Amino acid sequence: MLIYCSHKFGGKLENAKAAELKIKRLQLADPDNTYISPIHTFGFMYNDVDYDTGLRWCLDLLSKCDMMVVLSEGSRGVKAEIKFCADNKIPVEFLEG
């Protein structure tokens, strides 16, 4: 199963590191599934594209996943991802925040 990991980012390295630690823990505890991090897929381009383009890429990636886990409190992007899941009947599990 592909599991999308939603976590606040905002271009901040400390948020990426926090997400990394949480995702690493999940992946090692659950090796039969694949945890996908949009921060680690697109975060390096955060300052190179406008916000809506980056969010569109994240939502496109999310649309390919079987479910989403929420790993932090709701930033603008996390809230958009939660809404996308509701609109597209993608299961969401809130693990933190």
N, CA, C and O atoms as a CHARMM CRD file, in Angstrom:
* protein
*
  388
    1    1 MET  N      0.83800  -1.16900   0.00000 PROA 1      0.00000
    2    1 MET  CA     0.00000   0.00000   0.00000 PROA 1      0.00000
    3    1 MET  C      0.89300   1.24600   0.00000 PROA 1      0.00000
    4    1 MET  O      1.90400   1.29100   0.70000 PROA 1      0.00000
    5    2 LEU  N      0.51500   2.24000  -0.77900 PROA 2      0.00000
    6    2 LEU  CA     1.22300   3.52300  -0.78300 PROA 2      0.00000
    7    2 LEU  C      0.53300   4.46000   0.20300 PROA 2      0.00000
    8    2 LEU  O     -0.67000   4.70000   0.10900 PROA 2      0.00000
    9    3 ILE  N      1.29800   4.97800   1.13300 PROA 3      0.00000
   10    3 ILE  CA     0.75000   5.83300   2.18200 PROA 3      0.00000
   11    3 ILE  C      1.41800   7.20600   2.10900 PROA 3      0.00000
   12    3 ILE  O      2.62800   7.33200   2.29500 PROA 3      0.00000
   13    4 TYR  N      0.61200   8.22800   1.83600 PROA 4      0.00000
   14    4 TYR  CA     1.07600   9.60800   1.72300 PROA 4      0.00000
   15    4 TYR  C      1.22100  10.19100   3.12400 PROA 4      0.00000
   16    4 TYR  O      0.31800  10.05400   3.94900 PROA 4      0.00000
   17    5 CYS  N      2.33800  10.83200   3.39500 PROA 5      0.00000
   18    5 CYS  CA     2.62100  11.39400   4.71600 PROA 5      0.00000
   19    5 CYS  C      2.46900  12.90800   4.67900 PROA 5      0.00000
   20    5 CYS  O      3.29000  13.60900   4.08600 PROA 5      0.00000
   21    6 SER  N      1.42400  13.40400   5.31300 PROA 6      0.00000
   22    6 SER  CA     1.13900  14.83200   5.35900 PROA 6      0.00000
   23    6 SER  C      1.78900  15.44000   6.60400 PROA 6      0.00000
   24    6 SER  O      1.58500  14.96300   7.72000 PROA 6      0.00000
   25    7 HSD  N      2.57100  16.49600   6.39400 PROA 7      0.00000
   26    7 HSD  CA     3.27700  17.16200   7.49500 PROA 7      0.00000
   27    7 HSD  C      3.51700  18.60800   7.08900 PROA 7      0.00000
   28    7 HSD  O      3.80500  18.88500   5.92500 PROA 7      0.00000
   29    8 LYS  N      3.40200  19.52000   8.02600 PROA 8      0.00000
   30    8 LYS  CA     3.68200  20.92700   7.71200 PROA 8      0.00000
   31    8 LYS  C      5.11500  21.06200   7.20300 PROA 8      0.00000
   32    8 LYS  O      5.99600  20.29500   7.59100 PROA 8      0.00000
   33    9 PHE  N      5.34100  22.05400   6.32000 PROA 9      0.00000
   34    9 PHE  CA     6.68200  22.27100   5.77200 PROA 9      0.00000
   35    9 PHE  C      7.01200  23.75700   5.72800 PROA 9      0.00000
   36    9 PHE  O      7.83300  24.21800   6.52000 PROA 9      0.00000
   37   10 GLY  N      6.40800  24.50900   4.84300 PROA 10     0.00000
   38   10 GLY  CA     6.66000  25.94400   4.75600 PROA 10     0.00000
   39   10 GLY  C      8.07800  26.30700   4.37200 PROA 10     0.00000
   40   10 GLY  O      8.53300  27.41700   4.64800 PROA 10     0.00000
   41   11 GLY  N      8.79100  25.36700   3.72700 PROA 11     0.00000
   42   11 GLY  CA    10.16300  25.62400   3.31700 PROA 11     0.00000
   43   11 GLY  C     11.17300  25.56900   4.44900 PROA 11     0.00000
   44   11 GLY  O     12.33100  25.93900   4.25600 PROA 11     0.00000
   45   12 LYS  N     10.76200  25.11700   5.62100 PROA 12     0.00000
   46   12 LYS  CA    11.63800  25.11000   6.79800 PROA 12     0.00000
   47   12 LYS  C     12.31500  23.75600   6.97700 PROA 12     0.00000
   48   12 LYS  O     11.65200  22.72000   7.03600 PROA 12     0.00000
   49   13 LEU  N     13.63100  23.77700   7.06100 PROA 13     0.00000
   50   13 LEU  CA    14.41900  22.56100   7.21800 PROA 13     0.00000
   51   13 LEU  C     14.03200  21.79600   8.48100 PROA 13     0.00000
   52   13 LEU  O     14.01000  20.56500   8.47300 PROA 13     0.00000
   53   14 GLU  N     13.72500  22.51000   9.56600 PROA 14     0.00000
   54   14 GLU  CA    13.37000  21.81500  10.80500 PROA 14     0.00000
   55   14 GLU  C     12.06600  21.01700  10.65700 PROA 14     0.00000
   56   14 GLU  O     11.90800  19.97100  11.28600 PROA 14     0.00000
   57   15 ASN  N     11.13800  21.50500   9.83200 PROA 15     0.00000
   58   15 ASN  CA     9.91000  20.74300   9.57700 PROA 15     0.00000
   59   15 ASN  C     10.20400  19.50500   8.73800 PROA 15     0.00000
   60   15 ASN  O      9.62900  18.44200   8.97100 PROA 15     0.00000
   61   16 ALA  N     11.09200  19.64100   7.76800 PROA 16     0.00000
   62   16 ALA  CA    11.48000  18.48600   6.95000 PROA 16     0.00000
   63   16 ALA  C     12.14700  17.42400   7.81600 PROA 16     0.00000
   64   16 ALA  O     11.87600  16.23300   7.66200 PROA 16     0.00000
   65   17 LYS  N     13.01300  17.84900   8.72100 PROA 17     0.00000
   66   17 LYS  CA    13.69900  16.90300   9.61100 PROA 17     0.00000
   67   17 LYS  C     12.71400  16.20900  10.54800 PROA 17     0.00000
   68   17 LYS  O     12.82200  15.00600  10.78400 PROA 17     0.00000
   69   18 ALA  N     11.75100  16.96600  11.08300 PROA 18     0.00000
   70   18 ALA  CA    10.74100  16.37100  11.96400 PROA 18     0.00000
   71   18 ALA  C      9.91700  15.33500  11.20700 PROA 18     0.00000
   72   18 ALA  O      9.63600  14.25700  11.72900 PROA 18     0.00000
   73   19 ALA  N      9.53200  15.66500   9.97600 PROA 19     0.00000
   74   19 ALA  CA     8.78200  14.71500   9.14600 PROA 19     0.00000
   75   19 ALA  C      9.62000  13.47500   8.87100 PROA 19     0.00000
   76   19 ALA  O      9.12500  12.35000   8.93500 PROA 19     0.00000
   77   20 GLU  N     10.87800  13.69100   8.57000 PROA 20     0.00000
   78   20 GLU  CA    11.79000  12.58400   8.26100 PROA 20     0.00000
   79   20 GLU  C     11.86300  11.58200   9.41100 PROA 20     0.00000
   80   20 GLU  O     11.79800  10.37300   9.18800 PROA 20     0.00000
   81   21 LEU  N     11.99700  12.07400  10.62400 PROA 21     0.00000
   82   21 LEU  CA    12.08700  11.18600  11.79000 PROA 21     0.00000
   83   21 LEU  C     10.80000  10.38800  11.98900 PROA 21     0.00000
   84   21 LEU  O     10.84600   9.19600  12.29200 PROA 21     0.00000
   85   22 LYS  N      9.65800  11.04300  11.81800 PROA 22     0.00000
   86   22 LYS  CA     8.37000  10.36300  11.98100 PROA 22     0.00000
   87   22 LYS  C      8.15900   9.31300  10.89500 PROA 22     0.00000
   88   22 LYS  O      7.71000   8.20200  11.17600 PROA 22     0.00000
   89   23 ILE  N      8.48500   9.67100   9.65900 PROA 23     0.00000
   90   23 ILE  CA     8.29200   8.74300   8.53900 PROA 23     0.00000
   91   23 ILE  C      9.24800   7.56300   8.65300 PROA 23     0.00000
   92   23 ILE  O      8.87100   6.42700   8.36500 PROA 23     0.00000
   93   24 LYS  N     10.46200   7.82300   9.06300 PROA 24     0.00000
   94   24 LYS  CA    11.43000   6.73700   9.24600 PROA 24     0.00000
   95   24 LYS  C     10.91300   5.72600  10.26300 PROA 24     0.00000
   96   24 LYS  O     10.99500   4.51700  10.04700 PROA 24     0.00000
   97   25 ARG  N     10.38400   6.22900  11.36600 PROA 25     0.00000
   98   25 ARG  CA     9.83800   5.35000  12.40700 PROA 25     0.00000
   99   25 ARG  C      8.67800   4.51300  11.85900 PROA 25     0.00000
  100   25 ARG  O      8.60100   3.31100  12.11200 PROA 25     0.00000
  101   26 LEU  N      7.78000   5.15300  11.11000 PROA 26     0.00000
  102   26 LEU  CA     6.64700   4.43600  10.52000 PROA 26     0.00000
  103   26 LEU  C      7.10500   3.37800   9.52300 PROA 26     0.00000
  104   26 LEU  O      6.64200   2.23800   9.55800 PROA 26     0.00000
  105   27 GLN  N      8.01800   3.76600   8.63300 PROA 27     0.00000
  106   27 GLN  CA     8.46500   2.84500   7.58400 PROA 27     0.00000
  107   27 GLN  C      9.17200   1.62800   8.16500 PROA 27     0.00000
  108   27 GLN  O      8.94200   0.50400   7.71900 PROA 27     0.00000
  109   28 LEU  N     10.02600   1.84300   9.15100 PROA 28     0.00000
  110   28 LEU  CA    10.74600   0.72100   9.76300 PROA 28     0.00000
  111   28 LEU  C      9.80800  -0.20600  10.53800 PROA 28     0.00000
  112   28 LEU  O     10.03800  -1.41300  10.60300 PROA 28     0.00000
  113   29 ALA  N      8.75300   0.36200  11.12200 PROA 29     0.00000
  114   29 ALA  CA     7.78700  -0.45300  11.86800 PROA 29     0.00000
  115   29 ALA  C      6.79900  -1.17000  10.95300 PROA 29     0.00000
  116   29 ALA  O      6.14200  -2.12400  11.37000 PROA 29     0.00000
  117   30 ASP  N      6.69500  -0.71400   9.71600 PROA 30     0.00000
  118   30 ASP  CA     5.68900  -1.23600   8.78500 PROA 30     0.00000
  119   30 ASP  C      6.30400  -1.42600   7.39500 PROA 30     0.00000
  120   30 ASP  O      5.91200  -0.73800   6.45300 PROA 30     0.00000
  121   31 PRO  N      7.25900  -2.34700   7.25600 PROA 31     0.00000
  122   31 PRO  CA     7.98700  -2.49000   5.99400 PROA 31     0.00000
  123   31 PRO  C      7.16300  -3.04700   4.83400 PROA 31     0.00000
  124   31 PRO  O      7.62300  -3.02200   3.69200 PROA 31     0.00000
  125   32 ASP  N      5.95900  -3.54800   5.10300 PROA 32     0.00000
  126   32 ASP  CA     5.12600  -4.07900   4.02300 PROA 32     0.00000
  127   32 ASP  C      4.41200  -2.98700   3.23800 PROA 32     0.00000
  128   32 ASP  O      3.86500  -3.25300   2.16800 PROA 32     0.00000
  129   33 ASN  N      4.41000  -1.76700   3.75600 PROA 33     0.00000
  130   33 ASN  CA     3.81000  -0.63000   3.06300 PROA 33     0.00000
  131   33 ASN  C      4.90300   0.36500   2.69700 PROA 33     0.00000
  132   33 ASN  O      6.01900   0.29700   3.21100 PROA 33     0.00000
  133   34 THR  N      4.56600   1.29000   1.80000 PROA 34     0.00000
  134   34 THR  CA     5.52500   2.29200   1.34400 PROA 34     0.00000
  135   34 THR  C      5.01100   3.67500   1.72200 PROA 34     0.00000
  136   34 THR  O      3.92700   4.07800   1.30100 PROA 34     0.00000
  137   35 TYR  N      5.78600   4.39300   2.51300 PROA 35     0.00000
  138   35 TYR  CA     5.42300   5.72900   2.97800 PROA 35     0.00000
  139   35 TYR  C      6.05000   6.76800   2.05200 PROA 35     0.00000
  140   35 TYR  O      7.26000   6.76600   1.82800 PROA 35     0.00000
  141   36 ILE  N      5.21200   7.65100   1.51900 PROA 36     0.00000
  142   36 ILE  CA     5.62100   8.64500   0.53100 PROA 36     0.00000
  143   36 ILE  C      5.63200  10.02500   1.18400 PROA 36     0.00000
  144   36 ILE  O      4.64500  10.42600   1.80000 PROA 36     0.00000
  145   37 SER  N      6.73500  10.74800   1.05400 PROA 37     0.00000
  146   37 SER  CA     6.85400  12.08400   1.62700 PROA 37     0.00000
  147   37 SER  C      6.90200  13.14100   0.52700 PROA 37     0.00000
  148   37 SER  O      7.88000  13.20200  -0.21900 PROA 37     0.00000
  149   38 PRO  N      5.86600  13.97600   0.41000 PROA 38     0.00000
  150   38 PRO  CA     5.92200  15.04400  -0.58600 PROA 38     0.00000
  151   38 PRO  C      7.00400  16.07600  -0.26000 PROA 38     0.00000
  152   38 PRO  O      7.53900  16.72300  -1.16100 PROA 38     0.00000
  153   39 ILE  N      7.32200  16.22600   1.01300 PROA 39     0.00000
  154   39 ILE  CA     8.38800  17.15900   1.39900 PROA 39     0.00000
  155   39 ILE  C      9.70700  16.71700   0.78100 PROA 39     0.00000
  156   39 ILE  O     10.46800  17.53900   0.27000 PROA 39     0.00000
  157   40 HSD  N      9.97100  15.42500   0.82800 PROA 40     0.00000
  158   40 HSD  CA    11.23500  14.91200   0.31700 PROA 40     0.00000
  159   40 HSD  C     11.21000  14.69500  -1.19300 PROA 40     0.00000
  160   40 HSD  O     12.25500  14.51100  -1.81700 PROA 40     0.00000
  161   41 THR  N     10.01200  14.71700  -1.77600 PROA 41     0.00000
  162   41 THR  CA     9.88600  14.60200  -3.22700 PROA 41     0.00000
  163   41 THR  C     10.01100  15.96500  -3.89700 PROA 41     0.00000
  164   41 THR  O     10.68800  16.09500  -4.91700 PROA 41     0.00000
  165   42 PHE  N      9.35900  16.98600  -3.32800 PROA 42     0.00000
  166   42 PHE  CA     9.29200  18.30100  -3.97000 PROA 42     0.00000
  167   42 PHE  C      9.89000  19.44200  -3.14800 PROA 42     0.00000
  168   42 PHE  O     10.06300  20.54000  -3.67700 PROA 42     0.00000
  169   43 GLY  N     10.20400  19.22000  -1.89200 PROA 43     0.00000
  170   43 GLY  CA    10.62800  20.29800  -1.00300 PROA 43     0.00000
  171   43 GLY  C     11.83600  21.08300  -1.47100 PROA 43     0.00000
  172   43 GLY  O     11.95300  22.27500  -1.18600 PROA 43     0.00000
  173   44 PHE  N     12.73800  20.42500  -2.18900 PROA 44     0.00000
  174   44 PHE  CA    13.94300  21.11900  -2.66100 PROA 44     0.00000
  175   44 PHE  C     13.61900  22.19500  -3.69100 PROA 44     0.00000
  176   44 PHE  O     14.47800  23.02000  -4.00400 PROA 44     0.00000
  177   45 MET  N     12.38600  22.20500  -4.23100 PROA 45     0.00000
  178   45 MET  CA    11.97500  23.21400  -5.21400 PROA 45     0.00000
  179   45 MET  C     11.02000  24.24100  -4.61500 PROA 45     0.00000
  180   45 MET  O     10.41000  25.01900  -5.34800 PROA 45     0.00000
  181   46 TYR  N     10.88400  24.25000  -3.29300 PROA 46     0.00000
  182   46 TYR  CA     9.89800  25.09800  -2.62000 PROA 46     0.00000
  183   46 TYR  C     10.00400  26.56500  -3.04200 PROA 46     0.00000
  184   46 TYR  O      8.98300  27.22400  -3.23700 PROA 46     0.00000
  185   47 ASN  N     11.20200  27.07400  -3.18100 PROA 47     0.00000
  186   47 ASN  CA    11.39700  28.48300  -3.53500 PROA 47     0.00000
  187   47 ASN  C     11.51600  28.72000  -5.03500 PROA 47     0.00000
  188   47 ASN  O     11.74400  29.85200  -5.46200 PROA 47     0.00000
  189   48 ASP  N     11.36700  27.67600  -5.83600 PROA 48     0.00000
  190   48 ASP  CA    11.51600  27.79700  -7.28600 PROA 48     0.00000
  191   48 ASP  C     10.19300  27.84000  -8.03700 PROA 48     0.00000
  192   48 ASP  O     10.16100  28.22400  -9.20600 PROA 48     0.00000
  193   49 VAL  N      9.10300  27.45100  -7.38400 PROA 49     0.00000
  194   49 VAL  CA     7.78300  27.46500  -8.02600 PROA 49     0.00000
  195   49 VAL  C      6.79100  28.13800  -7.08800 PROA 49     0.00000
  196   49 VAL  O      7.03100  28.22800  -5.88400 PROA 49     0.00000
  197   50 ASP  N      5.67700  28.61100  -7.64000 PROA 50     0.00000
  198   50 ASP  CA     4.67400  29.24000  -6.78100 PROA 50     0.00000
  199   50 ASP  C      3.96000  28.17800  -5.94500 PROA 50     0.00000
  200   50 ASP  O      3.97700  26.99100  -6.26900 PROA 50     0.00000
  201   51 TYR  N      3.34100  28.63100  -4.87600 PROA 51     0.00000
  202   51 TYR  CA     2.71600  27.72700  -3.90300 PROA 51     0.00000
  203   51 TYR  C      1.69000  26.80200  -4.55800 PROA 51     0.00000
  204   51 TYR  O      1.67600  25.60000  -4.29500 PROA 51     0.00000
  205   52 ASP  N      0.83700  27.36400  -5.40800 PROA 52     0.00000
  206   52 ASP  CA    -0.22700  26.56500  -6.02000 PROA 52     0.00000
  207   52 ASP  C      0.31900  25.46400  -6.91900 PROA 52     0.00000
  208   52 ASP  O     -0.25200  24.37500  -6.97800 PROA 52     0.00000
  209   53 THR  N      1.41300  25.73100  -7.61800 PROA 53     0.00000
  210   53 THR  CA     2.03400  24.69400  -8.45200 PROA 53     0.00000
  211   53 THR  C      2.56300  23.57000  -7.57800 PROA 53     0.00000
  212   53 THR  O      2.33000  22.39500  -7.86200 PROA 53     0.00000
  213   54 GLY  N      3.27000  23.92400  -6.52400 PROA 54     0.00000
  214   54 GLY  CA     3.79400  22.90700  -5.61200 PROA 54     0.00000
  215   54 GLY  C      2.68500  22.08600  -4.98100 PROA 54     0.00000
  216   54 GLY  O      2.80300  20.86600  -4.87000 PROA 54     0.00000
  217   55 LEU  N      1.61100  22.74000  -4.56700 PROA 55     0.00000
  218   55 LEU  CA     0.48200  22.02600  -3.97200 PROA 55     0.00000
  219   55 LEU  C     -0.16600  21.10200  -5.00000 PROA 55     0.00000
  220   55 LEU  O     -0.55000  19.98000  -4.66900 PROA 55     0.00000
  221   56 ARG  N     -0.29000  21.56100  -6.23100 PROA 56     0.00000
  222   56 ARG  CA    -0.86900  20.71800  -7.28800 PROA 56     0.00000
  223   56 ARG  C     -0.04300  19.45500  -7.47100 PROA 56     0.00000
  224   56 ARG  O     -0.59900  18.36800  -7.62600 PROA 56     0.00000
  225   57 TRP  N      1.27800  19.58600  -7.45600 PROA 57     0.00000
  226   57 TRP  CA     2.14600  18.40400  -7.57500 PROA 57     0.00000
  227   57 TRP  C      1.91400  17.45400  -6.39800 PROA 57     0.00000
  228   57 TRP  O      1.84000  16.23800  -6.57500 PROA 57     0.00000
  229   58 CYS  N      1.80100  18.02200  -5.20100 PROA 58     0.00000
  230   58 CYS  CA     1.56500  17.18700  -4.01500 PROA 58     0.00000
  231   58 CYS  C      0.22900  16.45700  -4.11700 PROA 58     0.00000
  232   58 CYS  O      0.14700  15.26700  -3.81100 PROA 58     0.00000
  233   59 LEU  N     -0.80400  17.15500  -4.54000 PROA 59     0.00000
  234   59 LEU  CA    -2.11900  16.52700  -4.65400 PROA 59     0.00000
  235   59 LEU  C     -2.14200  15.47000  -5.75400 PROA 59     0.00000
  236   59 LEU  O     -2.84200  14.46500  -5.63300 PROA 59     0.00000
  237   60 ASP  N     -1.39100  15.68700  -6.81300 PROA 60     0.00000
  238   60 ASP  CA    -1.28400  14.66700  -7.86200 PROA 60     0.00000
  239   60 ASP  C     -0.63800  13.40700  -7.29300 PROA 60     0.00000
  240   60 ASP  O     -1.09800  12.29600  -7.55400 PROA 60     0.00000
  241   61 LEU  N      0.42100  13.58200  -6.52000 PROA 61     0.00000
  242   61 LEU  CA     1.06700  12.44400  -5.86700 PROA 61     0.00000
  243   61 LEU  C      0.09400  11.77100  -4.89500 PROA 61     0.00000
  244   61 LEU  O     -0.00400  10.54400  -4.86800 PROA 61     0.00000
  245   62 LEU  N     -0.61200  12.55400  -4.11400 PROA 62     0.00000
  246   62 LEU  CA    -1.58700  12.03100  -3.16000 PROA 62     0.00000
  247   62 LEU  C     -2.66600  11.20900  -3.86100 PROA 62     0.00000
  248   62 LEU  O     -3.12400  10.20100  -3.32300 PROA 62     0.00000
  249   63 SER  N     -3.06900  11.62900  -5.04300 PROA 63     0.00000
  250   63 SER  CA    -4.12700  10.91200  -5.77400 PROA 63     0.00000
  251   63 SER  C     -3.71900   9.49200  -6.14800 PROA 63     0.00000
  252   63 SER  O     -4.57800   8.65300  -6.42200 PROA 63     0.00000
  253   64 LYS  N     -2.42900   9.21800  -6.16100 PROA 64     0.00000
  254   64 LYS  CA    -1.91600   7.88400  -6.50700 PROA 64     0.00000
  255   64 LYS  C     -1.79600   6.97200  -5.28300 PROA 64     0.00000
  256   64 LYS  O     -1.52600   5.77900  -5.41700 PROA 64     0.00000
  257   65 CYS  N     -1.99600   7.53800  -4.09700 PROA 65     0.00000
  258   65 CYS  CA    -1.80100   6.78400  -2.85400 PROA 65     0.00000
  259   65 CYS  C     -3.10300   6.15000  -2.37700 PROA 65     0.00000
  260   65 CYS  O     -4.19800   6.58500  -2.73100 PROA 65     0.00000
  261   66 ASP  N     -2.94900   5.11100  -1.56400 PROA 66     0.00000
  262   66 ASP  CA    -4.09200   4.37000  -1.03800 PROA 66     0.00000
  263   66 ASP  C     -4.68500   5.00800   0.21000 PROA 66     0.00000
  264   66 ASP  O     -5.86400   4.82200   0.50900 PROA 66     0.00000
  265   67 MET  N     -3.87200   5.75200   0.93000 PROA 67     0.00000
  266   67 MET  CA    -4.34000   6.44700   2.13000 PROA 67     0.00000
  267   67 MET  C     -3.34700   7.53900   2.49300 PROA 67     0.00000
  268   67 MET  O     -2.26700   7.63500   1.91100 PROA 67     0.00000
  269   68 MET  N     -3.73400   8.36800   3.47200 PROA 68     0.00000
  270   68 MET  CA    -2.85800   9.43200   3.94800 PROA 68     0.00000
  271   68 MET  C     -2.78800   9.36700   5.46500 PROA 68     0.00000
  272   68 MET  O     -3.79100   9.10500   6.13000 PROA 68     0.00000
  273   69 VAL  N     -1.60200   9.60700   6.00800 PROA 69     0.00000
  274   69 VAL  CA    -1.43400   9.80100   7.44400 PROA 69     0.00000
  275   69 VAL  C     -1.04800  11.25400   7.67700 PROA 69     0.00000
  276   69 VAL  O     -0.22000  11.81000   6.95500 PROA 69     0.00000
  277   70 VAL  N     -1.65400  11.86300   8.68900 PROA 70     0.00000
  278   70 VAL  CA    -1.36000  13.24700   9.05800 PROA 70     0.00000
  279   70 VAL  C     -0.42300  13.20200  10.25200 PROA 70     0.00000
  280   70 VAL  O     -0.74800  12.62300  11.28900 PROA 70     0.00000
  281   71 LEU  N      0.75200  13.82300  10.09800 PROA 71     0.00000
  282   71 LEU  CA     1.81800  13.71900  11.09300 PROA 71     0.00000
  283   71 LEU  C      2.10600  15.01900  11.83600 PROA 71     0.00000
  284   71 LEU  O      3.01100  15.06000  12.66900 PROA 71     0.00000
  285   72 SER  N      1.35500  16.07900  11.55100 PROA 72     0.00000
  286   72 SER  CA     1.56400  17.35200  12.25200 PROA 72     0.00000
  287   72 SER  C      0.25600  18.12600  12.27700 PROA 72     0.00000
  288   72 SER  O     -0.73700  17.71800  11.67500 PROA 72     0.00000
  289   73 GLU  N      0.27500  19.25000  12.98300 PROA 73     0.00000
  290   73 GLU  CA    -0.90700  20.10100  12.99900 PROA 73     0.00000
  291   73 GLU  C     -1.17000  20.64600  11.59900 PROA 73     0.00000
  292   73 GLU  O     -0.31600  20.58500  10.71400 PROA 73     0.00000
  293   74 GLY  N     -2.35900  21.17300  11.42800 PROA 74     0.00000
  294   74 GLY  CA    -2.81800  21.57200  10.10300 PROA 74     0.00000
  295   74 GLY  C     -2.29500  22.89500   9.60100 PROA 74     0.00000
  296   74 GLY  O     -2.80000  23.95100   9.98200 PROA 74     0.00000
  297   75 SER  N     -1.29900  22.85000   8.76000 PROA 75     0.00000
  298   75 SER  CA    -0.85300  24.02400   8.01800 PROA 75     0.00000
  299   75 SER  C     -1.80000  24.20400   6.82600 PROA 75     0.00000
  300   75 SER  O     -2.70900  23.39700   6.63100 PROA 75     0.00000
  301   76 ARG  N     -1.59500  25.23300   6.05000 PROA 76     0.00000
  302   76 ARG  CA    -2.40300  25.45200   4.84600 PROA 76     0.00000
  303   76 ARG  C     -2.34900  24.23100   3.92500 PROA 76     0.00000
  304   76 ARG  O     -3.38000  23.79100   3.41600 PROA 76     0.00000
  305   77 GLY  N     -1.15600  23.68900   3.71300 PROA 77     0.00000
  306   77 GLY  CA    -0.99900  22.52600   2.84300 PROA 77     0.00000
  307   77 GLY  C     -1.62500  21.27100   3.41900 PROA 77     0.00000
  308   77 GLY  O     -2.28800  20.52300   2.70100 PROA 77     0.00000
  309   78 VAL  N     -1.42300  21.03100   4.70700 PROA 78     0.00000
  310   78 VAL  CA    -2.01700  19.85700   5.36400 PROA 78     0.00000
  311   78 VAL  C     -3.53900  19.92900   5.25300 PROA 78     0.00000
  312   78 VAL  O     -4.18600  18.92500   4.95800 PROA 78     0.00000
  313   79 LYS  N     -4.11200  21.10900   5.48800 PROA 79     0.00000
  314   79 LYS  CA    -5.56800  21.26800   5.38700 PROA 79     0.00000
  315   79 LYS  C     -6.05200  21.00800   3.96300 PROA 79     0.00000
  316   79 LYS  O     -7.10400  20.39800   3.77200 PROA 79     0.00000
  317   80 ALA  N     -5.30000  21.46100   2.96400 PROA 80     0.00000
  318   80 ALA  CA    -5.67300  21.21000   1.56400 PROA 80     0.00000
  319   80 ALA  C     -5.61400  19.71700   1.25100 PROA 80     0.00000
  320   80 ALA  O     -6.45800  19.19700   0.52200 PROA 80     0.00000
  321   81 GLU  N     -4.61900  19.03600   1.80200 PROA 81     0.00000
  322   81 GLU  CA    -4.49600  17.59000   1.57800 PROA 81     0.00000
  323   81 GLU  C     -5.64600  16.83300   2.24700 PROA 81     0.00000
  324   81 GLU  O     -6.17200  15.87900   1.67400 PROA 81     0.00000
  325   82 ILE  N     -6.03700  17.24600   3.44400 PROA 82     0.00000
  326   82 ILE  CA    -7.16800  16.61200   4.13400 PROA 82     0.00000
  327   82 ILE  C     -8.45400  16.80700   3.33000 PROA 82     0.00000
  328   82 ILE  O     -9.23700  15.87200   3.16900 PROA 82     0.00000
  329   83 LYS  N     -8.66500  18.01600   2.83100 PROA 83     0.00000
  330   83 LYS  CA    -9.85400  18.29000   2.01000 PROA 83     0.00000
  331   83 LYS  C     -9.83200  17.44800   0.74300 PROA 83     0.00000
  332   83 LYS  O    -10.85900  16.89500   0.34800 PROA 83     0.00000
  333   84 PHE  N     -8.66700  17.34400   0.10100 PROA 84     0.00000
  334   84 PHE  CA    -8.54200  16.54300  -1.11600 PROA 84     0.00000
  335   84 PHE  C     -8.92600  15.09300  -0.83100 PROA 84     0.00000
  336   84 PHE  O     -9.62700  14.46500  -1.62400 PROA 84     0.00000
  337   85 CYS  N     -8.46900  14.57100   0.28900 PROA 85     0.00000
  338   85 CYS  CA    -8.81300  13.19200   0.65900 PROA 85     0.00000
  339   85 CYS  C    -10.31600  13.04300   0.86000 PROA 85     0.00000
  340   85 CYS  O    -10.90900  12.06900   0.39500 PROA 85     0.00000
  341   86 ALA  N    -10.93300  13.99200   1.54300 PROA 86     0.00000
  342   86 ALA  CA   -12.38100  13.93500   1.76700 PROA 86     0.00000
  343   86 ALA  C    -13.12900  13.97400   0.43700 PROA 86     0.00000
  344   86 ALA  O    -14.07800  13.21800   0.22800 PROA 86     0.00000
  345   87 ASP  N    -12.69900  14.85100  -0.45100 PROA 87     0.00000
  346   87 ASP  CA   -13.35600  14.99700  -1.75400 PROA 87     0.00000
  347   87 ASP  C    -13.16900  13.77900  -2.64700 PROA 87     0.00000
  348   87 ASP  O    -13.99300  13.51900  -3.52300 PROA 87     0.00000
  349   88 ASN  N    -12.08900  13.02900  -2.42900 PROA 88     0.00000
  350   88 ASN  CA   -11.75100  11.90000  -3.30600 PROA 88     0.00000
  351   88 ASN  C    -11.82800  10.54100  -2.60300 PROA 88     0.00000
  352   88 ASN  O    -11.35200   9.53100  -3.12200 PROA 88     0.00000
  353   89 LYS  N    -12.43000  10.53700  -1.42700 PROA 89     0.00000
  354   89 LYS  CA   -12.64900   9.29200  -0.67500 PROA 89     0.00000
  355   89 LYS  C    -11.35700   8.50500  -0.42300 PROA 89     0.00000
  356   89 LYS  O    -11.31900   7.28000  -0.53500 PROA 89     0.00000
  357   90 ILE  N    -10.31000   9.24600  -0.08300 PROA 90     0.00000
  358   90 ILE  CA    -9.03500   8.63300   0.29900 PROA 90     0.00000
  359   90 ILE  C     -9.01900   8.58100   1.82500 PROA 90     0.00000
  360   90 ILE  O     -9.17400   9.61800   2.47000 PROA 90     0.00000
  361   91 PRO  N     -8.83500   7.40600   2.41600 PROA 91     0.00000
  362   91 PRO  CA    -8.82500   7.30400   3.87800 PROA 91     0.00000
  363   91 PRO  C     -7.69500   8.12900   4.50000 PROA 91     0.00000
  364   91 PRO  O     -6.59800   8.22600   3.95100 PROA 91     0.00000
  365   92 VAL  N     -7.99600   8.71900   5.66100 PROA 92     0.00000
  366   92 VAL  CA    -7.03000   9.54300   6.39400 PROA 92     0.00000
  367   92 VAL  C     -6.92700   9.01600   7.82000 PROA 92     0.00000
  368   92 VAL  O     -7.93200   8.70900   8.46000 PROA 92     0.00000
  369   93 GLU  N     -5.70000   8.91800   8.30100 PROA 93     0.00000
  370   93 GLU  CA    -5.46400   8.56400   9.70000 PROA 93     0.00000
  371   93 GLU  C     -4.65000   9.69200  10.33100 PROA 93     0.00000
  372   93 GLU  O     -3.61000  10.08300   9.80000 PROA 93     0.00000
  373   94 PHE  N     -5.12100  10.20800  11.45400 PROA 94     0.00000
  374   94 PHE  CA    -4.43300  11.28200  12.16800 PROA 94     0.00000
  375   94 PHE  C     -3.55300  10.65400  13.24000 PROA 94     0.00000
  376   94 PHE  O     -4.05300  10.10100  14.21900 PROA 94     0.00000
  377   95 LEU  N     -2.25100  10.74200  13.05000 PROA 95     0.00000
  378   95 LEU  CA    -1.31900  10.16000  14.00700 PROA 95     0.00000
  379   95 LEU  C     -0.77900  11.18900  14.98100 PROA 95     0.00000
  380   95 LEU  O     -0.37600  10.83300  16.08900 PROA 95     0.00000
  381   96 GLU  N     -0.76000  12.46800  14.59100 PROA 96     0.00000
  382   96 GLU  CA    -0.30500  13.55500  15.45900 PROA 96     0.00000
  383   96 GLU  C     -0.99600  14.82900  15.01800 PROA 96     0.00000
  384   96 GLU  O     -1.41800  14.95100  13.86700 PROA 96     0.00000
  385   97 GLY  N     -1.10900  15.77000  15.92700 PROA 97     0.00000
  386   97 GLY  CA    -1.63900  17.08100  15.56900 PROA 97     0.00000
  387   97 GLY  C     -3.13800  17.14000  15.45700 PROA 97     0.00000
  388   97 GLY  O     -3.69300  18.19800  15.16000 PROA 97     0.00000
